[in-house]
Amino acid sequence: MPVSVRLDEETKHLLEKTAKIMATTKTNLIKTSIREYCARMLGQYNKTPYDLLQDLVNEKGSGMGDLSIKGEEILRKRWARK
């Protein structure tokens, strides 16, 4: 399927230089770049709420028995540190 894209001079130069260094065609480089970018973006949008907060959650447990009472306060403190 033919698609036409207009590039500014800086982007065009960057594309040509990268394709030359990688010993590939501009077309192949564009296809690969679009596939990788789209896969990465779709991966971010398909994350569950847990996936988005996973780095804030301690895998070993909190060791705190009052999470149901002070949960919001604890999360706010963790977010402030990140």
ChimeraX attribute file (.defattr): number of C-alpha atoms within 10 A of each C-alpha:
attribute: neighborCount
match mode: 1-to-1
recipient: residues
	/A:1	2
	/A:2	3
	/A:3	4
	/A:4	5
	/A:5	5
	/A:6	7
	/A:7	10
	/A:8	8
	/A:9	9
	/A:10	8
	/A:11	11
	/A:12	13
	/A:13	12
	/A:14	11
	/A:15	18
	/A:16	15
	/A:17	13
	/A:18	15
	/A:19	17
	/A:20	12
	/A:21	9
	/A:22	11
	/A:23	10
	/A:24	12
	/A:25	14
	/A:26	17
	/A:27	11
	/A:28	11
	/A:29	17
	/A:30	13
	/A:31	12
	/A:32	12
	/A:33	12
	/A:34	12
	/A:35	12
	/A:36	12
	/A:37	12
	/A:38	12
	/A:39	11
	/A:40	11
	/A:41	11
	/A:42	11
	/A:43	10
	/A:44	12
	/A:45	8
	/A:46	9
	/A:47	10
	/A:48	10
	/A:49	8
	/A:50	10
	/A:51	11
	/A:52	10
	/A:53	11
	/A:54	11
	/A:55	10
	/A:56	14
	/A:57	12
	/A:58	9
	/A:59	8
	/A:60	6
	/A:61	7
	/A:62	10
	/A:63	8
	/A:64	9
	/A:65	8
	/A:66	10
	/A:67	13
	/A:68	8
	/A:69	9
	/A:70	11
	/A:71	11
	/A:72	11
	/A:73	10
	/A:74	13
	/A:75	15
	/A:76	10
	/A:77	10
	/A:78	12
	/A:79	10
	/A:80	8
	/A:81	8
	/A:82	7
